[in-house]
Amino acid sequence: MYGEIKKFRPDLGVGVIRAEDGRAYRFEGSDIRNRLEDLEGQEVHFQLGELKARDIIVLAGSPWSAFGSIGI
């Protein structure tokens, strides 16, 4: 599913994604695969798990920055 990070609280490690279906889903910072400093306003792809966003990939920059942490 695709969406946009509307709010992220780095001090608490939690945020909210507004999804393409119009719903808002909470997430934990630890579920972001490729972390950027400024997350608010970033477009993301994510999976749903127990009504929370998980396996979040920020769709900014090049594919290498999105998947740079995956070993080949």
Residue, then its C-alpha position, 0 to 999 in steps of 0.5 A: m500500500y502507498g501513502e504519505i507520512k503525515k506526522f512523526r515524533p522522533d522523541l517517541g519513535v511513532g508516527v502516522i501515515r495517511a494511506e491511498d485509501g484515505r485511512a490513517y495508520r500508526f507506525e513505529g520508527s523501527d518499522i522503517r527500512n531506509r531511514l531519512e532525517d526528515l520523514e514528514g511529507q515523504e511518500v512511502h510503501f508499506q504493508l499492513g499488520e494488525l492495523k499498523a503500518r510495517d515494513i515501510i520503505v521511504l520512496a525518496g532518492s534513488p533505488w540504491s538509497a531505498f535498498g542500500s541496506i540489503g546485502i547482495 
